[in-house]
Amino acid sequence: MKQRVKKHLPNAITCANLFSGCIGIVFTFNENLIFAAYAIFVAAIFDFFDGFASRVLKSYSGIGKDLDSLADMVSFGVLPSAIMYELLLQAHQIPNVSSWLNFIAFLIPVFSALRLAKFNNDCRQADSFIGLPTPANAILIASIPLILQQHAGLTHYILNPFGLSCLVLIMCILLVAEIPLMSLKFKNRDFNKNIYRYLLLLFSAILILFFKFAAVPVVIVMYITLSLIQLKFADDKIPG
């Protein structure tokens, strides 16, 4: 019995990730972007714990790896693109431009699929990432409707079709860019070797405490910046 639980628990958590993504898509269809955004955060929690469970239980399998990518594709590829599409529909429409510009949102699952395929076949990404992880991209997009809910005065600035389209293009480029980024996996408790991870967690917690969801874009930028600093100055440089 214990062996069966050990074998199937990580995959069950991955399936919960997928289930959350599917529910989020339904919320998006119903134009409930707040709950759709929360579904991404829930999926991200499950995504963290399926990997954590695999490491703790030492339960690895090819099926689990493929299932994880398929779940991520839905929760962190299709769902955020659906949210972005709805945001573009809500944006100030520009005649003869915005109608076709809205479909740029669906570049997100395309580049997310490329990112996940590269991750599964790139030996350099065993302990780190090359390119922005799909959950980070999805969380950034999920933060937009939540920021709009908290700060209605920013609606005119955020719901701009060209601004949102530029954001999509930038995030798609970051997904497949050859930029080494650190993983949040702690292999040991050595402070010096994990200093950038600790700094990221500390400043993220402070920013989120004071600014809530408005802190998410800043945290993503900080994550990329600290990763690049670690690459240049830290002793435990990211391989690749």
C-alpha positions as YAML, in Angstrom:
chain: A
units: angstrom
residues:
- id: 1
  name: MET
  ca: [0.00, 0.00, 0.00]
- id: 2
  name: LYS
  ca: [2.78, 2.42, 0.95]
- id: 3
  name: GLN
  ca: [4.58, 1.66, -2.29]
- id: 4
  name: ARG
  ca: [1.44, 2.42, -4.30]
- id: 5
  name: VAL
  ca: [0.97, 5.75, -2.52]
- id: 6
  name: LYS
  ca: [4.65, 6.57, -3.01]
- id: 7
  name: LYS
  ca: [4.36, 5.77, -6.72]
- id: 8
  name: HIS
  ca: [1.12, 7.59, -7.50]
- id: 9
  name: LEU
  ca: [1.00, 10.57, -5.09]
- id: 10
  name: PRO
  ca: [3.17, 12.91, -7.23]
- id: 11
  name: ASN
  ca: [1.09, 12.15, -10.33]
- id: 12
  name: ALA
  ca: [-2.12, 12.69, -8.38]
- id: 13
  name: ILE
  ca: [-0.88, 16.15, -7.36]
- id: 14
  name: THR
  ca: [0.02, 16.85, -10.99]
- id: 15
  name: CYS
  ca: [-3.51, 15.89, -12.00]
- id: 16
  name: ALA
  ca: [-4.81, 18.39, -9.42]
- id: 17
  name: ASN
  ca: [-2.70, 21.01, -11.21]
- id: 18
  name: LEU
  ca: [-4.35, 20.06, -14.50]
- id: 19
  name: PHE
  ca: [-7.82, 20.04, -12.92]
- id: 20
  name: SER
  ca: [-7.24, 23.56, -11.57]
- id: 21
  name: GLY
  ca: [-6.21, 24.76, -15.00]
- id: 22
  name: CYS
  ca: [-9.36, 23.32, -16.59]
- id: 23
  name: ILE
  ca: [-11.57, 24.98, -13.98]
- id: 24
  name: GLY
  ca: [-9.74, 28.25, -14.61]
- id: 25
  name: ILE
  ca: [-10.52, 28.02, -18.32]
- id: 26
  name: VAL
  ca: [-14.23, 27.60, -17.50]
- id: 27
  name: PHE
  ca: [-14.09, 30.71, -15.29]
- id: 28
  name: THR
  ca: [-12.48, 32.58, -18.18]
- id: 29
  name: PHE
  ca: [-15.26, 31.49, -20.55]
- id: 30
  name: ASN
  ca: [-17.70, 32.95, -18.02]
- id: 31
  name: GLU
  ca: [-15.67, 36.19, -17.93]
- id: 32
  name: ASN
  ca: [-14.75, 35.65, -14.29]
- id: 33
  name: LEU
  ca: [-11.09, 36.57, -14.59]
- id: 34
  name: ILE
  ca: [-10.59, 36.90, -10.84]
- id: 35
  name: PHE
  ca: [-11.37, 33.24, -10.17]
- id: 36
  name: ALA
  ca: [-9.48, 32.26, -13.32]
- id: 37
  name: ALA
  ca: [-6.43, 34.07, -11.93]
- id: 38
  name: TYR
  ca: [-6.80, 32.32, -8.59]
- id: 39
  name: ALA
  ca: [-6.94, 28.99, -10.46]
- id: 40
  name: ILE
  ca: [-3.45, 29.70, -11.83]
- id: 41
  name: PHE
  ca: [-2.13, 30.34, -8.32]
- id: 42
  name: VAL
  ca: [-3.72, 27.11, -7.08]
- id: 43
  name: ALA
  ca: [-2.24, 25.21, -10.03]
- id: 44
  name: ALA
  ca: [1.19, 26.71, -9.25]
- id: 45
  name: ILE
  ca: [0.94, 25.43, -5.67]
- id: 46
  name: PHE
  ca: [0.15, 21.93, -6.92]
- id: 47
  name: ASP
  ca: [2.98, 22.23, -9.47]
- id: 48
  name: PHE
  ca: [5.43, 23.00, -6.67]
- id: 49
  name: PHE
  ca: [4.27, 20.17, -4.45]
- id: 50
  name: ASP
  ca: [4.27, 17.48, -7.15]
- id: 51
  name: GLY
  ca: [7.99, 18.07, -7.68]
- id: 52
  name: PHE
  ca: [8.54, 18.28, -3.93]
- id: 53
  name: ALA
  ca: [6.69, 14.99, -3.42]
- id: 54
  name: SER
  ca: [8.73, 13.33, -6.16]
- id: 55
  name: ARG
  ca: [12.00, 14.36, -4.51]
- id: 56
  name: VAL
  ca: [10.93, 13.42, -0.99]
- id: 57
  name: LEU
  ca: [9.46, 10.06, -2.01]
- id: 58
  name: LYS
  ca: [12.17, 9.48, -4.64]
- id: 59
  name: SER
  ca: [9.40, 8.61, -7.06]
- id: 60
  name: TYR
  ca: [10.41, 9.49, -10.62]
- id: 61
  name: SER
  ca: [9.01, 8.21, -13.89]
- id: 62
  name: GLY
  ca: [8.83, 9.12, -17.55]
- id: 63
  name: ILE
  ca: [5.05, 9.22, -17.29]
- id: 64
  name: GLY
  ca: [5.27, 11.68, -14.41]
- id: 65
  name: LYS
  ca: [7.58, 13.96, -16.38]
- id: 66
  name: ASP
  ca: [5.31, 13.94, -19.44]
- id: 67
  name: LEU
  ca: [2.19, 14.36, -17.32]
- id: 68
  name: ASP
  ca: [3.73, 17.37, -15.60]
- id: 69
  name: SER
  ca: [4.42, 19.05, -18.94]
- id: 70
  name: LEU
  ca: [0.91, 18.33, -20.20]
- id: 71
  name: ALA
  ca: [-0.62, 19.76, -17.02]
- id: 72
  name: ASP
  ca: [1.63, 22.83, -17.23]
- id: 73
  name: MET
  ca: [0.63, 23.35, -20.83]
- id: 74
  name: VAL
  ca: [-3.01, 23.70, -19.81]
- id: 75
  name: SER
  ca: [-2.58, 25.58, -16.52]
- id: 76
  name: PHE
  ca: [0.33, 27.82, -17.52]
- id: 77
  name: GLY
  ca: [-0.09, 27.97, -21.29]
- id: 78
  name: VAL
  ca: [-3.73, 27.80, -22.38]
- id: 79
  name: LEU
  ca: [-5.31, 29.35, -19.27]
- id: 80
  name: PRO
  ca: [-3.13, 32.51, -19.17]
- id: 81
  name: SER
  ca: [-3.64, 32.98, -22.91]
- id: 82
  name: ALA
  ca: [-7.41, 32.82, -22.39]
- id: 83
  name: ILE
  ca: [-7.13, 35.42, -19.62]
- id: 84
  name: MET
  ca: [-5.00, 37.65, -21.81]
- id: 85
  name: TYR
  ca: [-7.48, 37.29, -24.69]
- id: 86
  name: GLU
  ca: [-10.32, 38.42, -22.41]
- id: 87
  name: LEU
  ca: [-8.21, 41.35, -21.19]
- id: 88
  name: LEU
  ca: [-7.58, 42.39, -24.78]
- id: 89
  name: LEU
  ca: [-11.31, 42.18, -25.49]
- id: 90
  name: GLN
  ca: [-11.92, 44.49, -22.52]
- id: 91
  name: ALA
  ca: [-9.20, 46.91, -23.61]
- id: 92
  name: HIS
  ca: [-10.05, 50.14, -25.39]
- id: 93
  name: GLN
  ca: [-10.81, 49.01, -28.91]
- id: 94
  name: ILE
  ca: [-9.06, 50.71, -31.80]
- id: 95
  name: PRO
  ca: [-11.03, 50.41, -35.09]
- id: 96
  name: ASN
  ca: [-9.51, 48.07, -37.70]
- id: 97
  name: VAL
  ca: [-6.66, 47.16, -35.36]
- id: 98
  name: SER
  ca: [-7.78, 45.60, -32.09]
- id: 99
  name: SER
  ca: [-10.02, 42.93, -33.63]
- id: 100
  name: TRP
  ca: [-7.08, 40.97, -35.05]
- id: 101
  name: LEU
  ca: [-4.56, 42.12, -32.46]
- id: 102
  name: ASN
  ca: [-6.49, 40.20, -29.77]
- id: 103
  name: PHE
  ca: [-5.34, 36.88, -31.19]
- id: 104
  name: ILE
  ca: [-1.75, 37.67, -30.24]
- id: 105
  name: ALA
  ca: [-2.72, 36.24, -26.83]
- id: 106
  name: PHE
  ca: [-2.52, 32.74, -28.29]
- id: 107
  name: LEU
  ca: [1.19, 33.07, -28.86]
- id: 108
  name: ILE
  ca: [1.46, 32.32, -25.13]
- id: 109
  name: PRO
  ca: [0.57, 28.60, -25.41]
- id: 110
  name: VAL
  ca: [2.72, 28.29, -28.53]
- id: 111
  name: PHE
  ca: [5.83, 29.57, -26.79]
- id: 112
  name: SER
  ca: [4.90, 27.76, -23.58]
- id: 113
  name: ALA
  ca: [4.86, 24.49, -25.54]
- id: 114
  name: LEU
  ca: [8.29, 25.31, -26.97]
- id: 115
  name: ARG
  ca: [9.56, 26.14, -23.48]
- id: 116
  name: LEU
  ca: [8.26, 22.88, -21.99]
- id: 117
  name: ALA
  ca: [9.63, 20.81, -24.88]
- id: 118
  name: LYS
  ca: [13.06, 22.41, -24.45]
- id: 119
  name: PHE
  ca: [12.97, 21.79, -20.71]
- id: 120
  name: ASN
  ca: [12.22, 18.08, -21.16]
- id: 121
  name: ASN
  ca: [15.11, 17.62, -23.57]
- id: 122
  name: ASP
  ca: [17.75, 20.02, -22.22]
- id: 123
  name: CYS
  ca: [20.20, 18.39, -19.80]
- id: 124
  name: ARG
  ca: [21.36, 21.85, -18.67]
- id: 125
  name: GLN
  ca: [18.05, 22.37, -16.88]
- id: 126
  name: ALA
  ca: [18.34, 19.60, -14.30]
- id: 127
  name: ASP
  ca: [19.12, 22.05, -11.47]
- id: 128
  name: SER
  ca: [18.25, 25.40, -13.05]
- id: 129
  name: PHE
  ca: [16.25, 26.92, -15.88]
- id: 130
  name: ILE
  ca: [17.12, 28.28, -19.29]
- id: 131
  name: GLY
  ca: [14.42, 30.79, -20.08]
- id: 132
  name: LEU
  ca: [11.51, 31.95, -17.94]
- id: 133
  name: PRO
  ca: [9.54, 29.04, -16.40]
- id: 134
  name: THR
  ca: [5.94, 28.79, -17.62]
- id: 135
  name: PRO
  ca: [4.47, 29.13, -14.07]
- id: 136
  name: ALA
  ca: [6.25, 32.47, -13.62]
- id: 137
  name: ASN
  ca: [4.84, 33.76, -16.89]
- id: 138
  name: ALA
  ca: [1.35, 32.52, -16.01]
- id: 139
  name: ILE
  ca: [1.47, 34.08, -12.53]
- id: 140
  name: LEU
  ca: [2.46, 37.43, -14.02]
- id: 141
  name: ILE
  ca: [-0.54, 37.35, -16.37]
- id: 142
  name: ALA
  ca: [-2.82, 36.14, -13.56]
- id: 143
  name: SER
  ca: [-1.81, 39.15, -11.48]
- id: 144
  name: ILE
  ca: [-3.22, 41.60, -14.05]
- id: 145
  name: PRO
  ca: [-6.97, 41.14, -13.35]
- id: 146
  name: LEU
  ca: [-6.20, 41.05, -9.61]
- id: 147
  name: ILE
  ca: [-4.26, 44.33, -9.85]
- id: 148
  name: LEU
  ca: [-7.17, 45.85, -11.76]
- id: 149
  name: GLN
  ca: [-9.53, 44.75, -9.01]
- id: 150
  name: GLN
  ca: [-7.35, 46.38, -6.33]
- id: 151
  name: HIS
  ca: [-6.44, 49.51, -8.28]
- id: 152
  name: ALA
  ca: [-9.34, 50.48, -10.54]
- id: 153
  name: GLY
  ca: [-7.61, 53.77, -11.32]
- id: 154
  name: LEU
  ca: [-4.98, 51.88, -13.32]
- id: 155
  name: THR
  ca: [-7.53, 50.37, -15.71]
- id: 156
  name: HIS
  ca: [-6.98, 52.98, -18.42]
- id: 157
  name: TYR
  ca: [-3.22, 52.36, -18.36]
- id: 158
  name: ILE
  ca: [-3.25, 48.56, -18.11]
- id: 159
  name: LEU
  ca: [-6.09, 47.77, -20.51]
- id: 160
  name: ASN
  ca: [-4.28, 49.14, -23.51]
- id: 161
  name: PRO
  ca: [-4.23, 46.77, -26.52]
- id: 162
  name: PHE
  ca: [-0.75, 47.80, -27.62]
- id: 163
  name: GLY
  ca: [0.68, 47.63, -24.10]
- id: 164
  name: LEU
  ca: [-0.81, 44.18, -23.49]
- id: 165
  name: SER
  ca: [0.39, 42.99, -26.90]
- id: 166
  name: CYS
  ca: [3.92, 44.18, -26.16]
- id: 167
  name: LEU
  ca: [3.77, 42.36, -22.83]
- id: 168
  name: VAL
  ca: [2.77, 39.14, -24.62]
- id: 169
  name: LEU
  ca: [5.68, 39.44, -27.05]
- id: 170
  name: ILE
  ca: [8.19, 40.18, -24.29]
- id: 171
  name: MET
  ca: [7.03, 37.26, -22.16]
- id: 172
  name: CYS
  ca: [7.06, 34.89, -25.15]
- id: 173
  name: ILE
  ca: [10.65, 35.88, -25.91]
- id: 174
  name: LEU
  ca: [11.64, 35.35, -22.27]
- id: 175
  name: LEU
  ca: [10.08, 31.86, -22.28]
- id: 176
  name: VAL
  ca: [12.50, 30.60, -24.94]
- id: 177
  name: ALA
  ca: [15.44, 32.97, -24.37]
- id: 178
  name: GLU
  ca: [18.85, 31.48, -23.58]
- id: 179
  name: ILE
  ca: [18.87, 33.18, -20.19]
- id: 180
  name: PRO
  ca: [20.01, 31.04, -17.22]
- id: 181
  name: LEU
  ca: [17.63, 31.46, -14.30]
- id: 182
  name: MET
  ca: [17.93, 29.94, -10.85]
- id: 183
  name: SER
  ca: [15.65, 27.27, -9.51]
- id: 184
  name: LEU
  ca: [14.07, 27.62, -6.07]
- id: 185
  name: LYS
  ca: [15.10, 24.08, -5.15]
- id: 186
  name: PHE
  ca: [17.19, 24.09, -1.96]
- id: 187
  name: LYS
  ca: [19.64, 21.19, -2.11]
- id: 188
  name: ASN
  ca: [21.25, 22.17, 1.19]
- id: 189
  name: ARG
  ca: [21.02, 24.82, 3.91]
- id: 190
  name: ASP
  ca: [24.30, 26.52, 3.11]
- id: 191
  name: PHE
  ca: [23.49, 30.23, 3.30]
- id: 192
  name: ASN
  ca: [26.26, 31.33, 0.92]
- id: 193
  name: LYS
  ca: [25.20, 28.91, -1.79]
- id: 194
  name: ASN
  ca: [21.55, 29.87, -1.45]
- id: 195
  name: ILE
  ca: [21.90, 33.58, -0.72]
- id: 196
  name: TYR
  ca: [20.17, 34.70, -3.93]
- id: 197
  name: ARG
  ca: [17.26, 32.36, -3.31]
- id: 198
  name: TYR
  ca: [16.91, 33.68, 0.25]
- id: 199
  name: LEU
  ca: [17.06, 37.27, -1.00]
- id: 200
  name: LEU
  ca: [14.39, 36.57, -3.59]
- id: 201
  name: LEU
  ca: [12.06, 34.95, -1.05]
- id: 202
  name: LEU
  ca: [12.66, 37.69, 1.54]
- id: 203
  name: PHE
  ca: [12.09, 40.65, -0.77]
- id: 204
  name: SER
  ca: [9.17, 38.90, -2.47]
- id: 205
  name: ALA
  ca: [7.47, 38.36, 0.89]
- id: 206
  name: ILE
  ca: [7.99, 42.01, 1.86]
- id: 207
  name: LEU
  ca: [6.72, 43.35, -1.47]
- id: 208
  name: ILE
  ca: [3.67, 41.10, -1.51]
- id: 209
  name: LEU
  ca: [2.88, 42.01, 2.11]
- id: 210
  name: PHE
  ca: [2.77, 45.73, 1.29]
- id: 211
  name: PHE
  ca: [1.65, 45.78, -2.34]
- id: 212
  name: LYS
  ca: [-0.18, 42.44, -2.69]
- id: 213
  name: PHE
  ca: [-0.68, 41.39, -6.31]
- id: 214
  name: ALA
  ca: [0.80, 44.62, -7.65]
- id: 215
  name: ALA
  ca: [4.15, 43.28, -6.43]
- id: 216
  name: VAL
  ca: [4.09, 40.27, -8.78]
- id: 217
  name: PRO
  ca: [5.58, 42.02, -11.87]
- id: 218
  name: VAL
  ca: [8.34, 43.47, -9.68]
- id: 219
  name: VAL
  ca: [9.06, 40.03, -8.19]
- id: 220
  name: ILE
  ca: [9.41, 38.52, -11.70]
- id: 221
  name: VAL
  ca: [11.86, 41.26, -12.72]
- id: 222
  name: MET
  ca: [13.76, 40.76, -9.45]
- id: 223
  name: TYR
  ca: [13.90, 37.00, -10.07]
- id: 224
  name: ILE
  ca: [15.48, 37.52, -13.49]
- id: 225
  name: THR
  ca: [17.89, 40.16, -12.14]
- id: 226
  name: LEU
  ca: [19.07, 38.07, -9.18]
- id: 227
  name: SER
  ca: [19.52, 35.06, -11.46]
- id: 228
  name: LEU
  ca: [21.80, 37.06, -13.75]
- id: 229
  name: ILE
  ca: [23.75, 38.43, -10.78]
- id: 230
  name: GLN
  ca: [24.17, 34.89, -9.44]
- id: 231
  name: LEU
  ca: [25.40, 33.73, -12.83]
- id: 232
  name: LYS
  ca: [28.11, 36.37, -12.84]
- id: 233
  name: PHE
  ca: [29.23, 36.53, -9.24]
- id: 234
  name: ALA
  ca: [28.16, 33.45, -7.29]
- id: 235
  name: ASP
  ca: [30.39, 30.46, -6.71]
- id: 236
  name: ASP
  ca: [27.59, 28.06, -7.65]
- id: 237
  name: LYS
  ca: [27.19, 29.29, -11.18]
- id: 238
  name: ILE
  ca: [24.39, 27.80, -13.21]
- id: 239
  name: PRO
  ca: [25.75, 25.16, -15.59]
- id: 240
  name: GLY
  ca: [25.36, 25.55, -19.31]
...
